[in-house]
Amino acid sequence: MTGGQLTTPQTLAHRPFPRRVRDVLLRGSGAAAAAVAVAALHSAHDPGVICPLRRLTGIPCPVCGSTTVFIELGSGHPVAALLANPFTVVFGLGLLFAPLGVQRWWRGFPRRARTSVLVTAAVLSWFWQLHRLGLLFH
């Protein structure tokens, strides 16, 4: 809330460009600090597989590897992060750059098109995880 008003995508879109750039820098700095902290915590205490589906069944979910993305980025390994789950990286970049108008661009697409993109991304991400973990072809 700023000045008693709610912050909405519409009010974000009308902020001056330097303020939107500042918002991106603040988001990026916060995410980087959190990633470094999580990477340090992970190196001190590795909890193993976090995904409940993968832990119980051995089968990864479409978002498996997302924690690994965060840890690898915090450890300074961007290629390993991208290989862990490229869809999480793209989604994260979209969230990072949202103040610059990405959300308006995304909302400009019809709902059915957005749903199709998200479902396709989830299916491709799931196949990526099956391939990455050696479960796709035996």
DSSP file (Angstrom, degrees, kcal/mol; ACC not computed):
  #  RESIDUE AA STRUCTURE BP1 BP2  ACC     N-H-->O    O-->H-N    N-H-->O    O-->H-N    TCO  KAPPA ALPHA  PHI   PSI    X-CA   Y-CA   Z-CA
    1    1 A M              0   0    0      0, 0.0     2,-0.4     0, 0.0     5,-0.2   0.000 360.0 360.0 360.0 136.1    0.0    0.0    0.0
    2    2 A T  B >   -A    5   0A   0      3,-2.1     3,-1.7     1,-0.1     0, 0.0  -0.982 360.0 -14.2-130.4 121.9    1.2    3.5   -0.8
    3    3 A G  T 3  S-     0   0    0     -2,-0.4     3,-0.1     1,-0.3    -1,-0.1   0.800 127.1 -55.4  61.3  29.6   -0.6    6.5    0.4
    4    4 A G  T 3  S+     0   0    0      1,-0.3     2,-0.4     0, 0.0    -1,-0.3   0.495 114.1 114.4  82.8   2.8   -3.7    4.4    1.4
    5    5 A Q  B <   -A    2   0A   0     -3,-1.7    -3,-2.1     1,-0.0    -1,-0.3  -0.848  68.1-117.0-109.8 145.8   -4.0    3.0   -2.1
    6    6 A L        -     0   0    0     -2,-0.4     2,-0.7    -5,-0.2     5,-0.1  -0.513  25.8-123.5 -74.5 144.3   -3.6   -0.6   -3.1
    7    7 A T        +     0   0    0     -2,-0.2    -1,-0.1     4,-0.1     3,-0.0  -0.821  41.1 170.5 -89.5 118.8   -0.8   -1.4   -5.6
    8    8 A T     >  -     0   0    0     -2,-0.7     4,-2.5     1,-0.1     5,-0.2  -0.757  51.0-100.0-120.5 167.3   -2.3   -3.2   -8.6
    9    9 A P  H  > S+     0   0    0      0, 0.0     4,-1.9     0, 0.0     5,-0.1   0.853 124.2  55.0 -55.7 -32.7   -0.9   -4.2  -12.0
   10   10 A Q  H  > S+     0   0    0      2,-0.2     4,-0.8     1,-0.2    -3,-0.0   0.919 109.7  44.0 -68.3 -42.2   -2.6   -1.1  -13.4
   11   11 A T  H  4 S+     0   0    0      1,-0.2     3,-0.4     2,-0.2     4,-0.2   0.857 111.9  54.3 -71.9 -32.2   -0.9    1.3  -10.9
   12   12 A L  H >< S+     0   0    0     -4,-2.5     3,-1.4     1,-0.2    -1,-0.2   0.901 104.3  55.3 -63.0 -39.7    2.4   -0.5  -11.4
   13   13 A A  H 3< S+     0   0    0     -4,-1.9    -1,-0.2     1,-0.3    -2,-0.2   0.747 105.9  52.5 -66.5 -23.2    2.2    0.1  -15.1
   14   14 A H  T 3< S+     0   0    0     -4,-0.8    -1,-0.3    -3,-0.4    -2,-0.2   0.383  82.9 111.3 -96.5   4.2    1.8    3.8  -14.6
   15   15 A R  S <  S-     0   0    0     -3,-1.4     5,-0.1    -4,-0.2    -3,-0.0  -0.457  82.5 -92.2 -72.4 150.5    4.8    4.3  -12.4
   16   16 A P    >>  -     0   0    0      0, 0.0     4,-1.8     0, 0.0     3,-0.6  -0.287  36.6-113.0 -61.3 149.8    7.7    6.2  -13.9
   17   17 A F  H 3> S+     0   0    0      1,-0.2     4,-2.4     2,-0.2     5,-0.2   0.886 114.1  54.8 -55.8 -45.6   10.3    4.1  -15.8
   18   18 A P  H 3> S+     0   0    0      0, 0.0     4,-2.2     0, 0.0    -1,-0.2   0.873 108.4  50.5 -59.1 -34.2   13.2    4.8  -13.3
   19   19 A R  H <> S+     0   0    0     -3,-0.6     4,-2.2     2,-0.2    -2,-0.2   0.890 109.3  50.4 -69.5 -37.6   11.0    3.6  -10.4
   20   20 A R  H  X S+     0   0    0     -4,-1.8     4,-2.0     2,-0.2    -1,-0.2   0.889 110.1  50.2 -66.2 -38.3   10.1    0.4  -12.3
   21   21 A V  H  X S+     0   0    0     -4,-2.4     4,-2.5     2,-0.2    -2,-0.2   0.912 109.6  51.4 -64.4 -41.9   13.8   -0.2  -12.9
   22   22 A R  H  X S+     0   0    0     -4,-2.2     4,-2.7    -5,-0.2    -2,-0.2   0.904 107.3  53.2 -60.0 -40.8   14.4    0.3   -9.2
   23   23 A D  H  X S+     0   0    0     -4,-2.2     4,-2.5     2,-0.2    -1,-0.2   0.898 109.0  48.9 -61.2 -40.9   11.7   -2.2   -8.5
   24   24 A V  H  X S+     0   0    0     -4,-2.0     4,-3.0     2,-0.2    -2,-0.2   0.928 111.7  49.2 -63.9 -44.7   13.5   -4.8  -10.7
   25   25 A L  H  X S+     0   0    0     -4,-2.5     4,-2.6     2,-0.2    -2,-0.2   0.893 111.8  48.7 -62.7 -40.1   16.8   -4.1   -9.0
   26   26 A L  H  X S+     0   0    0     -4,-2.7     4,-2.5     2,-0.2    -1,-0.2   0.921 113.0  47.1 -65.5 -43.7   15.2   -4.5   -5.6
   27   27 A R  H  X S+     0   0    0     -4,-2.5     4,-2.6     2,-0.2     5,-0.2   0.935 114.3  47.5 -61.6 -46.0   13.5   -7.8   -6.6
   28   28 A G  H  X S+     0   0    0     -4,-3.0     4,-2.6     2,-0.2    -2,-0.2   0.900 112.4  48.8 -63.5 -41.7   16.8   -9.0   -8.1
   29   29 A S  H  X S+     0   0    0     -4,-2.6     4,-2.5    -5,-0.2    -1,-0.2   0.916 112.9  47.6 -64.8 -43.1   18.8   -8.1   -5.1
   30   30 A G  H  X S+     0   0    0     -4,-2.5     4,-2.3     2,-0.2    -2,-0.2   0.917 113.8  46.7 -63.3 -44.3   16.3   -9.7   -2.7
   31   31 A A  H  X S+     0   0    0     -4,-2.6     4,-2.6     2,-0.2    -2,-0.2   0.900 112.7  50.2 -65.5 -40.6   16.2  -12.9   -4.8
   32   32 A A  H  X S+     0   0    0     -4,-2.6     4,-2.5    -5,-0.2    -2,-0.2   0.925 111.3  47.9 -63.9 -44.4   20.0  -13.0   -5.1
   33   33 A A  H  X S+     0   0    0     -4,-2.5     4,-2.2     1,-0.2    -2,-0.2   0.915 113.8  47.3 -62.8 -42.6   20.5  -12.6   -1.3
   34   34 A A  H  X S+     0   0    0     -4,-2.3     4,-2.8     2,-0.2    -2,-0.2   0.902 111.3  51.4 -64.9 -40.6   17.9  -15.3   -0.6
   35   35 A A  H  X S+     0   0    0     -4,-2.6     4,-2.5     2,-0.2    39,-0.2   0.909 110.4  48.1 -63.9 -42.3   19.5  -17.6   -3.2
   36   36 A V  H  X S+     0   0    0     -4,-2.5     4,-2.2     2,-0.2    -1,-0.2   0.914 113.2  48.6 -63.5 -42.4   23.0  -17.1   -1.6
   37   37 A A  H  X S+     0   0    0     -4,-2.2     4,-2.5     2,-0.2    -2,-0.2   0.919 112.9  46.8 -64.0 -44.1   21.5  -17.8    1.9
   38   38 A V  H  X S+     0   0    0     -4,-2.8     4,-2.9     2,-0.2    -2,-0.2   0.896 111.3  52.0 -66.0 -39.3   19.7  -20.9    0.7
   39   39 A A  H  X S+     0   0    0     -4,-2.5     4,-2.2     2,-0.2    -1,-0.2   0.908 111.2  47.4 -63.0 -41.2   22.8  -22.2   -1.1
   40   40 A A  H  X S+     0   0    0     -4,-2.2     4,-1.4     2,-0.2    -2,-0.2   0.915 113.9  47.3 -65.3 -43.0   24.9  -21.7    2.1
   41   41 A L  H  X S+     0   0    0     -4,-2.5     4,-2.3     1,-0.2    -2,-0.2   0.911 111.8  51.0 -63.2 -42.8   22.2  -23.4    4.2
   42   42 A H  H  < S+     0   0    0     -4,-2.9    -2,-0.2     1,-0.2    -1,-0.2   0.882 107.7  51.8 -63.7 -39.4   22.0  -26.3    1.7
   43   43 A S  H  < S+     0   0    0     -4,-2.2     3,-0.2     1,-0.2    -1,-0.2   0.821 114.0  44.8 -68.5 -28.3   25.8  -26.8    1.7
   44   44 A A  H  < S+     0   0    0     -4,-1.4     2,-0.3     1,-0.3    -2,-0.2   0.822 132.7  14.5 -81.2 -33.1   25.7  -27.0    5.5
   45   45 A H     <  -     0   0    0     -4,-2.3    -1,-0.3    -5,-0.1    -2,-0.1  -0.781  69.0-162.3-148.0  97.0   22.6  -29.3    5.7
   46   46 A D        -     0   0    0     -2,-0.3     3,-0.1    -3,-0.2    -4,-0.1  -0.715   1.0-166.8 -82.4 112.8   21.5  -31.1    2.5
   47   47 A P        -     0   0    0      0, 0.0     2,-0.2     0, 0.0    -1,-0.1   0.544  30.4-138.2 -78.4  -4.5   17.9  -32.3    3.2
   48   48 A G        +     0   0    0      2,-0.0     2,-0.3    -3,-0.0    -3,-0.0  -0.535  64.6   6.5  82.0-152.9   17.9  -34.5    0.1
   49   49 A V        -     0   0    0     -2,-0.2    -3,-0.0     1,-0.2     0, 0.0  -0.498  60.2-178.6 -69.8 125.3   14.9  -34.7   -2.2
   50   50 A I        +     0   0    0     -2,-0.3    -1,-0.2     5,-0.0    14,-0.0   0.797  50.8  98.7 -95.1 -33.6   12.3  -32.1   -1.2
   51   51 A C     >  -     0   0    0      1,-0.2     4,-2.5     2,-0.1     5,-0.2  -0.379  63.3-150.8 -61.2 120.3    9.5  -32.8   -3.7
   52   52 A P  H  > S+     0   0    0      0, 0.0     4,-2.4     0, 0.0     5,-0.2   0.892  94.5  51.4 -61.9 -39.9    6.9  -35.0   -1.9
   53   53 A L  H  >>S+     0   0    0      1,-0.2     4,-2.8     2,-0.2     6,-0.6   0.937 114.0  43.0 -62.5 -46.5    5.8  -36.7   -5.2
   54   54 A R  H  >5S+     0   0    0      4,-0.2     4,-1.6     3,-0.2    -1,-0.2   0.879 113.4  52.3 -67.9 -37.3    9.4  -37.6   -6.1
   55   55 A R  H  <5S+     0   0    0     -4,-2.5    -1,-0.2     1,-0.2    -2,-0.2   0.905 118.6  36.1 -64.4 -41.1   10.2  -38.7   -2.5
   56   56 A L  H  <5S+     0   0    0     -4,-2.4    -2,-0.2    -5,-0.2    -1,-0.2   0.858 136.2  16.9 -81.8 -36.9    7.1  -41.0   -2.4
   57   57 A T  H  <5S-     0   0    0     -4,-2.8    -3,-0.2    -5,-0.2    -2,-0.2   0.631  90.0-123.6-113.4 -17.4    7.0  -42.4   -6.0
   58   58 A G  S  <<S+     0   0    0     -4,-1.6    -4,-0.2    -5,-0.6    -3,-0.1   0.416  77.4 116.9  83.1  -2.4   10.4  -41.6   -7.5
   59   59 A I        -     0   0    0     -6,-0.6    -1,-0.3    76,-0.0    -2,-0.2  -0.874  62.4-132.7-102.0 126.5    8.6  -39.7  -10.3
   60   60 A P        -     0   0    0      0, 0.0    70,-0.1     0, 0.0    69,-0.0  -0.364  12.2-132.2 -75.8 156.5    9.4  -36.0  -10.5
   61   61 A C    >   -     0   0    0     -2,-0.1     3,-1.8    68,-0.1   -10,-0.0  -0.550  34.8 -96.3 -95.8 170.1    6.7  -33.3  -10.9
   62   62 A P  T 3  S+     0   0    0      0, 0.0    67,-0.1     0, 0.0    66,-0.1   0.773 125.1  48.0 -60.0 -25.9    6.9  -30.5  -13.5
   63   63 A V  T >  S+     0   0    0      2,-0.1     3,-1.9    24,-0.1     4,-0.3   0.368  79.8 127.4 -98.3   6.4    8.4  -28.1  -10.9
   64   64 A C  T <   +     0   0    0     -3,-1.8    65,-0.0     1,-0.3     0, 0.0  -0.349  68.4  37.0 -57.4 142.6   11.0  -30.6   -9.7
   65   65 A G  T 3> S+     0   0    0     23,-0.0     4,-2.3    20,-0.0    -1,-0.3   0.307  82.0 111.3  95.0  -8.3   14.4  -28.9   -9.8
   66   66 A S  H <> S+     0   0    0     -3,-1.9     4,-1.8     2,-0.2    -2,-0.1   0.904  80.6  45.9 -67.3 -40.4   13.1  -25.5   -8.8
   67   67 A T  H  > S+     0   0    0     -4,-0.3     4,-2.5     1,-0.2    -1,-0.2   0.901 111.7  53.4 -65.3 -39.5   14.8  -25.5   -5.5
   68   68 A T  H  > S+     0   0    0      1,-0.2     4,-3.1     2,-0.2     5,-0.3   0.883 104.5  55.5 -62.1 -38.7   17.9  -26.7   -7.3
   69   69 A V  H  X S+     0   0    0     -4,-2.3     4,-2.4     2,-0.2    -1,-0.2   0.947 109.9  46.0 -56.7 -49.0   17.7  -23.8   -9.6
   70   70 A F  H  X S+     0   0    0     -4,-1.8     4,-2.2     1,-0.2    -2,-0.2   0.913 114.9  46.6 -61.6 -45.4   17.7  -21.4   -6.6
   71   71 A I  H  X S+     0   0    0     -4,-2.5     4,-1.4     2,-0.2    -2,-0.2   0.915 112.6  49.1 -66.1 -43.8   20.6  -23.2   -4.9
   72   72 A E  H  <>S+     0   0    0     -4,-3.1     5,-3.2     2,-0.2     4,-0.3   0.895 111.8  48.9 -65.2 -40.0   22.7  -23.4   -8.1
   73   73 A L  H ><5S+     0   0    0     -4,-2.4     3,-1.3    -5,-0.3    -1,-0.2   0.920 110.9  50.6 -64.1 -41.9   22.1  -19.7   -8.8
   74   74 A G  H 3<5S+     0   0    0     -4,-2.2    -1,-0.2     1,-0.3    -2,-0.2   0.754 109.4  51.7 -66.4 -23.9   23.1  -18.9   -5.2
   75   75 A S  T 3<5S-     0   0    0     -4,-1.4    -1,-0.3    -5,-0.1    -2,-0.2   0.451 121.8-107.7 -89.9  -2.4   26.2  -20.9   -5.7
   76   76 A G  T < 5S+     0   0    0     -3,-1.3    -3,-0.2    -4,-0.3    -2,-0.1   0.783  81.6 125.0  82.9  28.1   27.1  -19.1   -8.8
   77   77 A H     >< +     0   0    0     -5,-3.2     4,-2.0     1,-0.1     5,-0.1  -0.683  23.5 165.1-119.3  76.8   26.4  -21.9  -11.3
   78   78 A P  H  > S+     0   0    0      0, 0.0     4,-2.3     0, 0.0    -1,-0.1   0.837  76.2  52.7 -65.3 -33.0   23.9  -20.4  -13.8
   79   79 A V  H  > S+     0   0    0      2,-0.2     4,-2.3     1,-0.2     5,-0.2   0.925 109.7  48.5 -68.4 -42.8   24.3  -23.2  -16.4
   80   80 A A  H  > S+     0   0    0      1,-0.2     4,-1.6     2,-0.2    -1,-0.2   0.878 111.2  52.1 -62.2 -37.0   23.6  -25.9  -13.7
   81   81 A A  H  X S+     0   0    0     -4,-2.0     4,-1.5     2,-0.2    -2,-0.2   0.932 109.5  48.4 -63.7 -45.6   20.5  -23.8  -12.7
   82   82 A L  H  < S+     0   0    0     -4,-2.3    -2,-0.2     1,-0.2    -1,-0.2   0.877 112.2  49.0 -62.5 -38.5   19.3  -23.7  -16.3
   83   83 A L  H  < S+     0   0    0     -4,-2.3    -1,-0.2     1,-0.2    -2,-0.2   0.785 103.4  61.4 -73.1 -27.0   19.8  -27.4  -16.7
   84   84 A A  H  < S-     0   0    0     -4,-1.6    -1,-0.2     1,-0.2    -2,-0.2   0.922 135.5 -20.2 -66.2 -44.0   17.9  -28.2  -13.4
   85   85 A N    >X  -     0   0    0     -4,-1.5     4,-1.6   -20,-0.1     3,-0.6  -0.510  58.1-174.2-166.0  92.2   14.7  -26.6  -14.7
   86   86 A P  H 3> S+     0   0    0      0, 0.0     4,-2.2     0, 0.0     5,-0.2   0.786  87.9  60.0 -61.8 -26.5   14.8  -24.1  -17.6
   87   87 A F  H 3> S+     0   0    0      2,-0.2     4,-2.4     1,-0.2     5,-0.2   0.875 103.2  50.2 -70.7 -36.6   11.1  -23.4  -17.2
   88   88 A T  H <> S+     0   0    0     -3,-0.6     4,-2.8     2,-0.2    -1,-0.2   0.892 109.5  52.3 -65.5 -39.1   11.6  -22.2  -13.6
   89   89 A V  H  X S+     0   0    0     -4,-1.6     4,-2.3     2,-0.2    -2,-0.2   0.938 111.6  45.3 -62.3 -46.9   14.4  -19.9  -14.8
   90   90 A V  H  X S+     0   0    0     -4,-2.2     4,-2.0     2,-0.2    -2,-0.2   0.918 114.5  48.4 -63.5 -43.9   12.1  -18.4  -17.5
   91   91 A F  H  X S+     0   0    0     -4,-2.4     4,-2.1     1,-0.2    -2,-0.2   0.916 111.2  50.7 -62.3 -43.5    9.2  -18.0  -15.1
   92   92 A G  H  X S+     0   0    0     -4,-2.8     4,-2.5     1,-0.2    -1,-0.2   0.888 108.6  51.3 -62.0 -40.2   11.6  -16.4  -12.5
   93   93 A L  H  X S+     0   0    0     -4,-2.3     4,-2.5     2,-0.2    -1,-0.2   0.883 107.5  53.8 -64.9 -37.3   12.9  -14.0  -15.1
   94   94 A G  H  < S+     0   0    0     -4,-2.0     4,-0.4     2,-0.2    -2,-0.2   0.911 110.8  45.7 -61.6 -42.3    9.3  -13.1  -15.9
   95   95 A L  H >< S+     0   0    0     -4,-2.1     3,-0.8     1,-0.2    -2,-0.2   0.895 111.8  52.7 -66.5 -39.7    8.6  -12.3  -12.3
   96   96 A L  H 3< S+     0   0    0     -4,-2.5    -2,-0.2     1,-0.2    -1,-0.2   0.923 116.3  37.7 -61.1 -45.0   11.8  -10.3  -12.0
   97   97 A F  T ><>S+     0   0    0     -4,-2.5     3,-1.7     1,-0.2     5,-0.9   0.329  83.4 108.2 -92.8   8.1   11.0   -8.1  -15.0
   98   98 A A  G X >S+     0   0    0     -3,-0.8     3,-2.1    -4,-0.4     5,-0.7   0.861  71.3  61.7 -54.1 -40.2    7.3   -7.8  -14.3
   99   99 A P  G 3 5S+     0   0    0      0, 0.0    -1,-0.3     0, 0.0   -84,-0.1   0.743  95.0  63.7 -62.0 -18.5    7.6   -4.1  -13.2
  100  100 A L  G < 5S-     0   0    0     -3,-1.7    -2,-0.2   -80,-0.1    -3,-0.1   0.449 131.9 -84.7 -85.3   2.0    8.9   -3.3  -16.7
  101  101 A G  T <>5S+     0   0    0     -3,-2.1     4,-2.1    -4,-0.2    -3,-0.2   0.504  90.1 127.9 113.5   6.0    5.6   -4.3  -18.2
  102  102 A V  H  ><S+     0   0    0     -5,-0.9     4,-2.8    -4,-0.3     5,-0.2   0.894  76.3  55.2 -60.7 -38.5    5.9   -8.0  -18.7
  103  103 A Q  H  ><S+     0   0    0     -5,-0.7     4,-2.7     1,-0.2    -1,-0.2   0.881 106.9  49.7 -65.0 -36.2    2.6   -8.6  -16.9
  104  104 A R  H  > S+     0   0    0     -6,-0.3     4,-0.9     2,-0.2    -1,-0.2   0.914 111.5  49.2 -66.3 -41.0    0.8   -6.2  -19.4
  105  105 A W  H >< S+     0   0    0     -4,-2.1     3,-0.6     2,-0.2     4,-0.3   0.938 114.0  45.9 -61.0 -46.7    2.3   -8.0  -22.3
  106  106 A W  H >< S+     0   0    0     -4,-2.8     3,-1.5     1,-0.2    -2,-0.2   0.907 111.2  51.4 -64.2 -43.0    1.2  -11.4  -20.8
  107  107 A R  H 3< S+     0   0    0     -4,-2.7    -1,-0.2     1,-0.3    -2,-0.2   0.645  95.0  73.7 -71.2 -13.2   -2.3  -10.2  -20.0
  108  108 A G  T << S+     0   0    0     -4,-0.9    -1,-0.3    -3,-0.6    -2,-0.2   0.681  82.6  84.4 -72.2 -17.2   -2.6   -8.9  -23.6
  109  109 A F  S <  S-     0   0    0     -3,-1.5     5,-0.0    -4,-0.3    -3,-0.0  -0.582  95.6 -97.0 -83.0 148.6   -3.0  -12.5  -24.7
  110  110 A P     >  -     0   0    0      0, 0.0     4,-2.3     0, 0.0     3,-0.3  -0.291  33.9-114.1 -60.6 151.1   -6.4  -14.2  -24.6
  111  111 A R  H  > S+     0   0    0      1,-0.2     4,-2.6     2,-0.2     5,-0.2   0.876 116.4  54.4 -55.3 -41.4   -7.0  -16.3  -21.6
  112  112 A R  H  > S+     0   0    0      1,-0.2     4,-2.4     2,-0.2    -1,-0.2   0.892 108.3  49.1 -63.1 -39.2   -7.2  -19.5  -23.6
  113  113 A A  H  > S+     0   0    0     -3,-0.3     4,-2.4     2,-0.2    -1,-0.2   0.914 111.3  49.1 -66.8 -42.6   -3.8  -18.8  -25.2
  114  114 A R  H  X S+     0   0    0     -4,-2.3     4,-2.4     2,-0.2    -2,-0.2   0.919 111.9  49.1 -62.4 -42.9   -2.2  -18.1  -21.8
  115  115 A T  H  X S+     0   0    0     -4,-2.6     4,-2.7     1,-0.2     5,-0.2   0.913 110.6  50.7 -62.5 -42.8   -3.7  -21.4  -20.4
  116  116 A S  H  X S+     0   0    0     -4,-2.4     4,-2.5     1,-0.2     5,-0.2   0.907 110.5  49.1 -61.8 -42.4   -2.4  -23.3  -23.4
  117  117 A V  H  X S+     0   0    0     -4,-2.4     4,-2.5     2,-0.2    -2,-0.2   0.926 113.3  46.7 -63.2 -44.6    1.1  -21.8  -22.9
  118  118 A L  H  X S+     0   0    0     -4,-2.4     4,-2.2     2,-0.2    -2,-0.2   0.901 114.0  46.6 -66.5 -41.9    1.1  -22.7  -19.2
  119  119 A V  H  X S+     0   0    0     -4,-2.7     4,-2.4     2,-0.2    -1,-0.2   0.922 114.0  48.5 -66.1 -43.2   -0.2  -26.3  -19.8
  120  120 A T  H  X S+     0   0    0     -4,-2.5     4,-2.8    -5,-0.2     5,-0.2   0.914 111.4  50.0 -62.2 -43.1    2.4  -26.8  -22.6
  121  121 A A  H  X S+     0   0    0     -4,-2.5     4,-2.6    -5,-0.2    -1,-0.2   0.904 110.5  50.3 -62.4 -41.0    5.2  -25.5  -20.4
  122  122 A A  H  X S+     0   0    0     -4,-2.2     4,-2.2     2,-0.2    -2,-0.2   0.912 112.5  46.3 -64.2 -42.6    4.1  -27.8  -17.6
  123  123 A V  H  X S+     0   0    0     -4,-2.4     4,-2.4     2,-0.2    -2,-0.2   0.934 114.9  46.2 -65.8 -45.8    4.1  -30.8  -19.8
  124  124 A L  H  X S+     0   0    0     -4,-2.8     4,-2.4     1,-0.2    -2,-0.2   0.893 112.1  51.8 -63.7 -38.9    7.4  -29.9  -21.4
  125  125 A S  H  X S+     0   0    0     -4,-2.6     4,-2.4    -5,-0.2    -1,-0.2   0.901 108.8  50.8 -63.4 -40.7    8.9  -29.3  -18.0
  126  126 A W  H  X S+     0   0    0     -4,-2.2     4,-2.4     2,-0.2    -2,-0.2   0.928 111.0  47.6 -64.0 -44.5    7.7  -32.7  -16.8
  127  127 A F  H  X S+     0   0    0     -4,-2.4     4,-2.4     1,-0.2    -1,-0.2   0.886 110.0  54.2 -62.4 -37.8    9.3  -34.4  -19.8
  128  128 A W  H  X S+     0   0    0     -4,-2.4     4,-3.3     2,-0.2    -2,-0.2   0.927 109.5  47.3 -60.1 -44.8   12.5  -32.4  -19.1
  129  129 A Q  H  X S+     0   0    0     -4,-2.4     4,-2.2     2,-0.2     6,-0.2   0.900 110.7  51.2 -65.7 -40.4   12.5  -33.7  -15.5
  130  130 A L  H  <>S+     0   0    0     -4,-2.4     5,-3.1     2,-0.2     6,-1.1   0.910 115.5  43.1 -61.1 -41.8   11.9  -37.3  -16.6
  131  131 A H  H ><5S+     0   0    0     -4,-2.4     3,-1.6     4,-0.2    -2,-0.2   0.936 112.4  52.4 -67.4 -47.8   14.8  -37.0  -19.1
  132  132 A R  H 3<5S+     0   0    0     -4,-3.3    -2,-0.2     1,-0.3    -1,-0.2   0.852 113.4  43.8 -58.8 -36.9   17.1  -35.2  -16.6
  133  133 A L  T 3<5S-     0   0    0     -4,-2.2    -1,-0.3    -5,-0.2    -2,-0.2   0.348 115.9-113.2 -93.6   6.2   16.6  -37.9  -14.0
  134  134 A G  T < 5S+     0   0    0     -3,-1.6    -3,-0.2    -4,-0.1    -2,-0.1   0.750  85.5 114.1  73.8  24.6   17.0  -40.7  -16.5
  135  135 A L      < +     0   0    0     -5,-3.1    -4,-0.2    -6,-0.2     3,-0.2   0.488  54.7  75.5-103.7  -5.2   13.4  -41.9  -16.2
  136  136 A L  S    S+     0   0    0     -6,-1.1     2,-0.5     1,-0.3    -5,-0.1   0.946 105.3  18.3 -77.1 -47.9   12.2  -41.1  -19.7
  137  137 A F              0   0    0     -7,-0.2    -1,-0.3    -6,-0.1     0, 0.0  -0.985 360.0 360.0-128.3 124.8   13.8  -43.9  -21.7
  138  138 A H              0   0    0     -2,-0.5    -1,-0.1    -3,-0.2    -2,-0.0   0.341 360.0 360.0-121.0 360.0   15.2  -47.1  -20.2
